Amino acid sequence: MLVAGISVHLIYAAGAFFTGGILKGATGAGAPIIAIPILTFLFDVPTAVASFTLPNLLSNLWQGWHFRKSQTTGSFAWIYGFAGLLGVVIGTVGLAHLPQALLSLMLSGVVVAYLIFRRLNQTWALSLKAARRFGPFAGLVGGLLQGAAGVSAPVSVTFLNAMKLPRATFIAVISIFFVSMSIAQVPMLIGFGILTGPLLGLSLIGTALVFAGMPIGAWLAKRLNASRFDLLIQGVLGLMALGLIVKSLGPMSDFW
């Protein structure tokens, strides 16, 4: 029974990586926002964050190189990425020391905030001049969320969406941001003993699954109504956030 239970968890985990790859292929970002909650529901926040580090690093390295000529924001992308790197250092320390139930609640809160913002601020726009001013702060907060909960999208992706960048430019900039964070996050997770050998193996398998899902996402993006696809993803995220809240209620009673 134990072996069967582990096998089922691994199947669900594979589905999380693959689904995250589909979303990344369709939108250029967002794989962690769907994969991390599922992996957290199956395991815990540190396991979810650690297992997604290599998919996050390698997929964004590939996308960043592929769309490198579309990086037309100048120094903004690099400053944004460096701020994210600083933030992820602080956030990873929190991941290593905060209670698991609190981390689960933080993650569910991040997802809920992301969904609310997406529904209420669909037309919000930000000029490049304003983005240069507020970019370091947004990058720092996004890095904090990435380090502590494995998901920076509520800040990082939403901020870039508000700039109304072309799809190729958006992917080029967000790839720099994610790669910058991964450069600091991976060695820190290894140093804290969170990214272990078995999780490294799972992360490598997950990388292959993310890459397998990305072409499907790109294909779907060309053939499905974008708004309906977005609503479907938001519905899944809402269910995952609810599940994480329920999962953390018991442990949180002990924490308080």
Secondary structure in CASP SS format (residue, H / E / C, confidence):
PFRMAT SS
TARGET T0000
AUTHOR 0000-0000-0000
METHOD secondary structure of the structure
MODEL  1
M C 1.00
L H 1.00
V H 1.00
A H 1.00
G H 1.00
I H 1.00
S H 1.00
V H 1.00
H H 1.00
L H 1.00
I H 1.00
Y H 1.00
A H 1.00
A H 1.00
G H 1.00
A H 1.00
F H 1.00
F H 1.00
T H 1.00
G H 1.00
G H 1.00
I H 1.00
L H 1.00
K H 1.00
G H 1.00
A H 1.00
T H 1.00
G C 1.00
A C 1.00
G C 1.00
A H 1.00
P H 1.00
I H 1.00
I H 1.00
A H 1.00
I H 1.00
P H 1.00
I H 1.00
L H 1.00
T H 1.00
F H 1.00
L H 1.00
F C 1.00
D C 1.00
V H 1.00
P H 1.00
T H 1.00
A H 1.00
V H 1.00
A H 1.00
S H 1.00
F C 1.00
T H 1.00
L H 1.00
P H 1.00
N H 1.00
L H 1.00
L H 1.00
S H 1.00
N H 1.00
L H 1.00
W H 1.00
Q H 1.00
G H 1.00
W H 1.00
H H 1.00
F C 1.00
R H 1.00
K H 1.00
S H 1.00
Q C 1.00
T C 1.00
T C 1.00
G C 1.00
S H 1.00
F H 1.00
A H 1.00
W H 1.00
I H 1.00
Y H 1.00
G H 1.00
F H 1.00
A H 1.00
G H 1.00
L H 1.00
L H 1.00
G H 1.00
V H 1.00
V H 1.00
I H 1.00
G H 1.00
T H 1.00
V H 1.00
G H 1.00
L H 1.00
A H 1.00
H H 1.00
L C 1.00
P C 1.00
Q H 1.00
A H 1.00
L H 1.00
L H 1.00
S H 1.00
L H 1.00
M H 1.00
L H 1.00
S H 1.00
G H 1.00
V H 1.00
V H 1.00
V H 1.00
A H 1.00
Y H 1.00
L H 1.00
I H 1.00
F H 1.00
R H 1.00
R H 1.00
L H 1.00
N C 1.00
Q C 1.00
T C 1.00
W C 1.00
A C 1.00
L C 1.00
S C 1.00
L H 1.00
K H 1.00
A H 1.00
A H 1.00
R H 1.00
R H 1.00
F H 1.00
G H 1.00
P H 1.00
F H 1.00
A H 1.00
G H 1.00
L H 1.00
V H 1.00
G H 1.00
G H 1.00
L H 1.00
L H 1.00
Q H 1.00
G H 1.00
A H 1.00
A H 1.00
G C 1.00
V C 1.00
S C 1.00
A C 1.00
P C 1.00
V C 1.00
S H 1.00
V H 1.00
T H 1.00
F H 1.00
L H 1.00
N H 1.00
A H 1.00
M C 1.00
K C 1.00
L C 1.00
P C 1.00
R H 1.00
A H 1.00
T H 1.00
F H 1.00
I H 1.00
A H 1.00
V H 1.00
I H 1.00
S H 1.00
I H 1.00
F H 1.00
F H 1.00
V H 1.00
S H 1.00
M H 1.00
S H 1.00
I H 1.00
A H 1.00
Q H 1.00
V H 1.00
P H 1.00
M H 1.00
L H 1.00
I H 1.00
G H 1.00
F C 1.00
G C 1.00
I C 1.00
L C 1.00
T C 1.00
G H 1.00
P H 1.00
L H 1.00
L H 1.00
G H 1.00
L H 1.00
S H 1.00
L H 1.00
I H 1.00
G H 1.00
T H 1.00
A H 1.00
L H 1.00
V H 1.00
F H 1.00
A H 1.00
G H 1.00
M H 1.00
P H 1.00
I H 1.00
G H 1.00
A H 1.00
W H 1.00
L H 1.00
A H 1.00
K H 1.00
R H 1.00
L C 1.00
N C 1.00
A H 1.00
S H 1.00
R H 1.00
F H 1.00
D H 1.00
L H 1.00
L H 1.00
I H 1.00
Q H 1.00
G H 1.00
V H 1.00
L H 1.00
G H 1.00
L H 1.00
M H 1.00
A H 1.00
L H 1.00
G H 1.00
L H 1.00
I H 1.00
V H 1.00
K H 1.00
S H 1.00
L H 1.00
G H 1.00
P H 1.00
M H 1.00
S H 1.00
D H 1.00
F H 1.00
W C 1.00
END
